[in-house]
Amino acid sequence: MLKLREKGSFSYLHLMKSNNRRRFLQTFGTGMVGSLALPNLAIRKNDSSPIIDLTSQKTDNSEAYWELVKTQFVFAPELRYFNNASLGASPIYVQRHTQSCRELLDGFPSKYMWGGWKDEKENTRQLVADLLKVSNEEIALIHNTTEGMNLIARSFDLQPGDEVILADHEHTSGRVCWEVFQETKGVKLVRPTLPILPESVEEIVEVYRKAITPKTKIISMCHIVNTNGMILPVKEVSKMAQERGILVAVDGAQSAGMFEIDLHDLGCDFYTASAHKWIFAPKGIGIFYAREESQHYLKPLIVCRGHRDTSIRRLENYNTRNLPELLGLGAAVEFCNQIGIEKIHQRSYELKNYFRSKIAANPALKLKTPAPDDLSAAIQVVEVIGQEVRELKEKLWEEFQIDCRPMSTFGLNAMRISLSIYITKADIDYLVDALISFTK
Ligand SMILES: Cc1ncc(COP(=O)(O)O)c(C=O)c1O
């Protein structure tokens, strides 16, 4: 960690006049605003929160241990944040590291922007590569998943009649780029319908198998869909695609950091993720993976000096860029490593099972995420029978200070609950009690 200078306090409250509250809550109901401006909650300062090195407690899986992990995330007082799938929080270790990088940069801008952090940048690349079990020569450090999906969709010189498979649950960030860059040229976007509650991986593989034709060139798919948290079988689809000479691009926005991932084993050609969700990196930093054999397909979205670089670094060559956030990603992976990705993986499933068992006990609550572990993990959606989900979101916020995301598409009418590592079983008890209070 770099040394941090003392900071004064700052409050967002002056930005928010109380007569704006109603309007804020209405906007907030869309889930897009997140907790940028909290109307009635003070902002907790984290200057005095101690950073705890969790490395020495690798074998501890007690609730007390996870309460300790939670102390490293400084949420606004009273806020119950079940909205990690929209945007993650950075633990204080990451916040302070990033802030100290900003201060160094502002102390000598030209030095740090133009090469002073070369080693640190490469170290971050290596940390990400290790997390995803690939080579550092297969990782580019970009801004977010949206950029990664754009990069892929823009790279290909597809011809009219060629086909790209995009299932119906693809996020707009993985869909619009194909529509704009390929569909307008006459490329056909094939949009198969995924089951909402599949009982097996094979059920989903079959949907992709049926969608493939001799004209299919690319399958673009989420690793976890943002709608109901369903995990898609990337490994099985990649195997099937490879046998037919089809490329597979994966939107990993919701999977990177949630559980163990071995990208070579998954077998996809491309994978991109937003590190500001489940890896807890600073906002606006993303990951791009291209397996070595498939890198030649890719063209940088932005070209400038250095564009002749033949390595994967040519895809992240923006000239001036957000280096403190990029180095903050390194600190974020270090933080995850202190806990251990295997342990985070195990915790994702432990919280899922705890949450599901509590929900299943109540007939007025209906789970709308598939149950098997290979089909879902730390994102679950639940309907409260008789409640319109957008109204419910507002009530959960106003009465319980719970933030989560309402999902209305695909007839879900369900609340999306993110069970990140700062969520404890006591938090789940609180949430479920809150949900139950609206069933009466
Ligand atoms: C599945 C999926 N893909 C892409 C995105 C877009 O992420 P970003 O805005 O970080 O690019 C999201 C955001 O929620 C998502 O859930």
The ligand as an SDF file (V2000), in Angstrom:
LIG
                    3D

 16 16  0  0  0  0  0  0  0  0999 V2000
  -24.6820   -8.9380  -17.9590 C   0  0  0  0  0  0  0  0  0  0  0  0
  -24.1970   -7.5230  -18.0290 C   0  0  0  0  0  0  0  0  0  0  0  0
  -23.4780   -7.1280  -19.0850 N   0  0  0  0  0  0  0  0  0  0  0  0
  -23.0110   -5.8800  -19.2090 C   0  0  0  0  0  0  0  0  0  0  0  0
  -23.2610   -4.9450  -18.2340 C   0  0  0  0  0  0  0  0  0  0  0  0
  -22.7330   -3.5600  -18.4220 C   0  0  0  0  0  0  0  0  0  0  0  0
  -21.7260   -3.2930  -17.5050 O   0  0  0  0  0  0  0  0  0  0  0  0
  -20.8770   -1.9640  -17.6160 P   0  0  0  0  0  0  0  0  0  0  0  0
  -21.8300   -0.8240  -17.5160 O   0  0  0  0  0  0  0  0  0  0  0  0
  -19.9570   -2.0220  -16.4560 O   0  0  0  0  0  0  0  0  0  0  0  0
  -20.1980   -1.9840  -18.9250 O   0  0  0  0  0  0  0  0  0  0  0  0
  -24.0110   -5.2920  -17.1070 C   0  0  0  0  0  0  0  0  0  0  0  0
  -24.3050   -4.3130  -16.0630 C   0  0  0  0  0  0  0  0  0  0  0  0
  -25.0700   -4.5090  -15.1640 O   0  0  0  0  0  0  0  0  0  0  0  0
  -24.4890   -6.6190  -17.0020 C   0  0  0  0  0  0  0  0  0  0  0  0
  -25.2170   -7.0270  -15.9690 O   0  0  0  0  0  0  0  0  0  0  0  0
  1  2  1  0
  2  3  1  0
  2 15  2  0
  3  4  2  0
  4  5  1  0
  5  6  1  0
  5 12  2  0
  6  7  1  0
  7  8  1  0
  8  9  2  0
  8 10  1  0
  8 11  1  0
 12 13  1  0
 12 15  1  0
 13 14  2  0
 15 16  1  0
M  END
$$$$
